[in-house]
């Protein structure tokens, strides 16, 4: 009975005492380790290794870490009572994760939340320079590519201006050639009309020659007939008049023949002029065709260059989008789950205290029973 009584008393006493012990809660939060960039294998490059980050946080226990001093100063400024000399954290890094779980044990839940929040802020401040530097690098890269895009756009505008300039120059040259062709065509038609007029003139002259020859033949017939009828002084005079007339007609006919020869020479010269004009027309038409073909070739080359520059711009736009994505992907350490206390305190551990008290009370009562039994059984000897 004594054993049971003592054990029960010790157990109850320990259980009652545990209710008056200061309750300690475990306040926990989860942080994302942050990301600086993505490597060639599409893997995240962390702001810092989680192991290194854990070492920095655990260094707080030694009281030399910047976190320890900063957090304790912040607690003083916050007016938190019962500020410890140093801070200790329990840290866990889940496997295959970029997260880190941090917990802090304290009897003041609000102080615990403040400590963890301040720790998260301290970590962000430590890595902010690295994060900002990486983002600035991305901004510089984006600016550089944007400048290249602007340069390519200027090149495209210059090429388009060149196309317009070449077309204007070619159109002007073609227009001048067309005007020259029109002028030569007009000259050719005029020369043809002149030739036609000269041919008509020759026809008229030949008709006149025929008339003169007929007139001469009639006069010659009349003269011969007259001379055959009688020969005297008067007839001789008349015959001379006939002969003079015939001579004049022959002379006039020769003059007309010479006129025909002269007109023919003019026709030959006009035909030569037409040939020269046609040769010039052929040269101009070849020039015009050559200019049009060369324009097509030049415009096609410039269009291909424009297309190449536009494709380069498209590639640069993709690069800019990728750089912007990488910049947005850069993240500092951030809180994934806010500091939260556990539902029940981690200290005192009532069940363990009661169990230990029960075992201790049992052993103590057994030991006391043996001692008493031993004293009672050997009482006479001690007397």
C-alpha positions in Angstrom: 0.0 0.0 0.0 2.8 2.3 0.8 4.4 1.7 -2.6 1.2 2.6 -4.3 0.6 5.6 -2.1 4.0 7.1 -2.6 3.9 6.4 -6.4 0.5 8.0 -6.7 1.5 11.0 -4.6 4.7 11.7 -6.6 2.8 11.3 -9.9 0.0 13.6 -8.9 2.4 16.1 -7.5 4.4 16.1 -10.7 1.3 16.5 -12.8 0.0 19.3 -10.7 3.4 21.0 -10.8 3.5 20.8 -14.6 0.4 23.0 -14.8 2.3 25.8 -13.1 5.4 25.5 -15.4 5.9 28.2 -18.0 4.4 27.1 -21.4 6.8 27.1 -24.3 5.4 27.2 -27.8 7.1 26.3 -31.1 6.6 29.1 -33.7 7.3 28.0 -37.2 7.6 29.5 -40.7 8.6 28.2 -44.1 10.8 30.3 -46.5 11.4 30.0 -50.2 15.2 30.1 -50.7 14.8 32.6 -53.6 16.0 32.2 -57.2 18.7 34.1 -59.1 18.3 32.6 -62.6 17.8 29.5 -64.7 20.8 27.6 -65.9 21.2 25.9 -69.3 19.5 22.8 -68.0 16.4 24.8 -67.0 17.3 24.3 -63.3 16.8 27.1 -60.8 20.0 28.8 -59.6 19.3 29.7 -55.9 20.2 33.0 -54.3 22.4 31.0 -51.9 22.6 27.3 -51.1 20.1 26.2 -48.4 23.0 24.6 -46.5 24.9 27.8 -46.4 21.7 29.7 -45.4 21.2 27.2 -42.6 24.7 27.7 -41.4 24.2 31.5 -41.4 21.1 31.2 -39.3 22.5 28.6 -36.9 25.4 30.9 -36.4 23.0 33.0 -34.4 23.5 30.6 -31.5 27.1 31.7 -31.0 26.0 35.3 -30.6 28.3 36.6 -33.3 26.0 36.5 -36.3 24.7 39.8 -37.7 21.2 38.2 -37.4 21.6 37.8 -33.6 22.5 41.4 -33.0 20.0 42.8 -35.4 17.1 40.7 -34.1 17.8 41.4 -30.5 18.1 45.1 -31.2 14.8 45.0 -33.0 13.2 43.2 -30.0 14.5 46.0 -27.7 13.0 48.7 -30.0 9.8 46.7 -30.1 9.6 46.8 -26.3 9.5 43.1 -25.9 10.1 41.9 -22.4 12.3 39.0 -21.3 14.7 39.3 -24.2 17.1 36.3 -24.2 20.9 36.7 -24.5 21.0 34.7 -27.7 18.6 33.1 -30.1 18.3 29.5 -31.2 16.4 28.1 -34.2 15.5 24.6 -35.3 16.1 24.4 -39.1 14.9 21.7 -41.5 15.5 21.5 -45.2 13.0 19.2 -47.0 14.5 16.9 -49.6 14.5 18.0 -53.3 13.1 21.4 -52.3 14.2 25.0 -52.4 12.3 25.7 -49.1 13.7 25.9 -45.6 11.6 25.4 -42.5 12.6 27.5 -39.4 11.1 27.2 -35.9 11.8 29.2 -32.7 10.7 28.1 -29.2 9.4 30.8 -26.9 6.9 31.4 -24.1 5.8 34.6 -25.8 4.1 33.7 -29.1 3.9 37.2 -30.4 7.6 37.7 -29.6 8.3 34.4 -31.5 6.4 35.6 -34.5 8.4 38.9 -34.4 11.7 37.1 -34.1 11.0 34.9 -37.2 9.6 37.8 -39.3 12.7 39.8 -38.4 14.9 36.9 -39.3 13.1 36.7 -42.7 13.6 40.4 -43.2 17.3 40.1 -42.3 17.8 37.3 -44.8 16.0 39.4 -47.5 18.3 42.4 -46.7 21.4 40.2 -46.9 20.6 38.8 -50.4 18.8 41.9 -51.8 22.0 43.3 -53.2 22.7 40.0 -55.1 19.1 39.9 -56.3 19.1 43.6 -57.4 22.5 43.1 -59.1 21.1 40.2 -61.1 18.0 42.1 -62.1 20.1 45.0 -63.1 22.2 42.7 -65.3 19.0 41.5 -66.9 17.9 45.2 -67.4 21.2 46.0 -69.0 20.9 42.9 -71.3 17.3 44.0 -72.2 18.5 47.5 -72.9 21.3 46.2 -75.0 19.0 44.0 -77.1 16.5 46.9 -77.4 19.3 49.1 -78.7 20.1 46.4 -81.2 16.4 46.2 -82.2 16.3 50.0 -82.7 19.4 49.8 -84.8 17.8 47.0 -86.9 14.7 49.1 -87.3 16.8 52.1 -88.5 18.5 49.8 -91.0 15.0 48.6 -92.2 13.8 52.2 -92.6 17.0 53.1 -94.5 16.5 50.1 -96.8 12.9 51.1 -97.4 14.1 54.7 -98.2 16.6 53.2 -100.6 13.8 51.3 -102.3 11.8 54.5 -102.7 14.8 56.4 -103.9 15.8 53.7 -106.4 12.2 53.6 -107.7 12.0 57.3 -108.1 15.4 57.5 -109.9 14.5 54.6 -112.1 11.0 56.0 -112.8 12.6 59.4 -113.7 15.2 57.7 -116.0 12.5 55.5 -117.6 10.3 58.6 -118.0 13.1 60.4 -119.8 13.8 57.5 -122.0 10.0 57.2 -122.8 10.0 60.8 -123.7 13.0 60.3 -125.9 11.3 57.3 -127.5 8.1 59.3 -128.1 10.2 62.1 -129.6 12.0 59.8 -131.9 8.8 58.0 -132.9 7.4 61.5 -133.8 10.5 62.3 -135.8 10.3 58.9 -137.5 6.7 59.5 -138.5 7.5 63.0 -139.7 10.4 61.6 -141.8 8.0 58.9 -143.2 5.5 61.6 -144.1 8.3 63.5 -145.8 9.3 60.4 -147.8 5.8 59.8 -148.8 5.5 63.5 -149.9 8.7 63.2 -151.9 7.5 60.0 -153.5 4.3 61.7 -154.5 6.5 64.6 -155.8 8.5 62.1 -157.9 5.2 60.7 -159.2 4.1 64.2 -160.2 7.4 64.9 -161.8 7.3 61.7 -163.8 3.8 62.6 -165.0 5.1 66.0 -166.0 8.0 64.3 -167.9 5.5 62.1 -169.7 3.5 65.1 -170.7 6.6 67.0 -171.9 7.7 63.9 -173.8 4.3 63.6 -175.4 4.3 67.3 -176.2 7.8 67.0 -177.7 6.7 64.0 -179.8 3.7 65.9 -181.1 5.9 68.9 -182.0 8.4 66.7 -183.7 5.7 65.0 -185.7 4.3 68.4 -186.7 7.8 69.6 -187.6 8.6 66.5 -189.7 5.3 66.7 -191.4 5.7 70.4 -192.1 9.2 69.8 -193.4 8.0 67.1 -195.7 5.4 69.2 -197.3 7.6 72.0 -198.6 11.0 73.5 -198.0 11.4 77.3 -198.3 12.7 80.2 -196.3 9.6 80.5 -194.2 9.4 76.8 -193.6 13.0 76.7 -192.4 12.2 79.4 -189.9 9.2 77.6 -188.7 11.2 74.4 -188.5 13.8 76.2 -186.3 11.0 77.4 -184.0 9.8 73.8 -183.8 13.3 72.6 -183.1 13.9 75.2 -180.4 10.6 74.2 -178.7 11.7 70.6 -178.9 15.1 71.5 -177.4 13.4 73.4 -174.6 11.1 70.4 -173.8 14.1 68.1 -173.8 16.0 70.5 -171.5 12.9 70.8 -169.2 12.6 67.0 -169.2 16.3 66.7 -168.2 15.7 69.3 -165.5 12.8 67.2 -164.2 14.9 64.0 -164.3 17.6 65.8 -162.3 14.8 66.9 -159.8 13.8 63.2 -159.5 17.4 62.3 -158.8 17.7 65.0 -156.2 14.4 64.0 -154.6 15.6 60.3 -154.6 18.8 61.4 -152.8 16.6 63.2 -150.2 14.6 60.0 -149.8 17.7 57.9 -149.3 18.9 60.4 -146.7 15.5 60.3 -145.0 15.6 56.5 -145.0 19.1 56.6 -143.5 17.7 58.9 -140.9 14.9 56.5 -140.1 17.4 53.7 -139.7 19.4 55.9 -137.3 16.2 56.7 -135.4 15.2 53.0 -135.3 18.7 52.1 -134.0 18.3 54.8 -131.3 14.8 53.6 -130.5 16.2 50.1 -130.1 19.0 51.3 -127.8 16.5 53.3 -125.7 14.1 50.3 -125.5 16.9 48.1 -124.3 17.9 50.7 -121.8 14.4 50.9 -120.6 14.0 47.1 -120.3 17.4 46.9 -118.5 16.4 49.6 -116.1 13.1 47.9 -115.2 14.8 44.5 -114.7 17.6 46.1 -112.7 15.0 47.8 -110.5 13.3 44.5 -109.9 16.7 42.9 -108.9 17.6 45.8 -106.7 14.2 45.9 -105.0 14.3 42.1 -104.5 17.7 42.3 -102.9 16.7 45.1 -100.6 13.4 43.3 -99.7 15.5 40.2 -98.8 17.7 42.4 -96.6 14.6 43.9 -94.9 13.3 40.4 -94.4 16.6 39.3 -92.8 16.6 42.3 -90.5 12.9 41.7 -89.5 13.7 38.1 -88.7 16.6 39.3 -86.5 14.2 41.6 -84.8 11.8 38.7 -84.2 14.7 36.7 -82.7 15.7 39.7 -80.5 12.1 40.1 -79.4 12.1 36.5 -78.3 15.4 37.1 -76.4 13.9 40.2 -74.8 10.8 38.2 -73.7 13.1 35.5 -72.3 15.2 38.1 -70.4 12.1 39.7 -69.0 10.9 36.3 -67.9 14.3 35.6 -66.3 14.2 39.0 -64.6 10.7 38.3 -63.2 11.9 34.9 -62.2 14.6 36.4 -60.0 13.2 36.3 -56.4 14.6 37.1 -53.1 14.0 35.0 -50.0 10.3 35.1 -49.2 7.9 33.8 -46.6 5.8 30.9 -47.9 4.0 30.3 -44.6 3.8 33.1 -42.0 5.2 32.5 -38.5 2.5 30.3 -36.8 2.6 28.8 -33.3 1.7 25.2 -32.7 -1.7 24.3 -31.3 -0.2 23.0 -28.1 2.9 24.0 -26.2 6.1 21.9 -26.6 7.0 22.6 -23.0 6.3 21.4 -20.4 5.7 17.9 -21.7 3.1 16.9 -19.2 2.7 13.2 -20.2 6.5 12.7 -20.0 6.7 14.5 -16.7 3.9 12.4 -15.2 5.4 9.2 -16.7 8.8 10.0 -15.3 7.3 11.0 -11.9 5.4 7.7 -11.9 8.6 5.7 -12.6 10.6 7.8 -10.1 7.9 7.5 -7.4 7.7 3.7 -8.0 11.4 3.2 -7.7 11.6 5.6 -4.7 8.8 3.8 -2.9 10.3 0.4 -3.7 13.7 1.6 -2.4 12.0 3.1 0.7 10.0 -0.1 1.3 13.2 -2.2 1.2 15.0 0.2 3.5 12.1 0.2 6.0 11.7 -3.6 5.8 15.4 -4.0 6.3 15.4 -1.6 9.4 12.3 -3.3 10.9 13.7 -6.8 10.5 17.1 -5.9 12.0 15.7 -3.6 14.7 16.7 -6.0 17.5 20.2 -6.2 16.3 20.6 -2.4 16.1 19.2 -2.3 19.8 
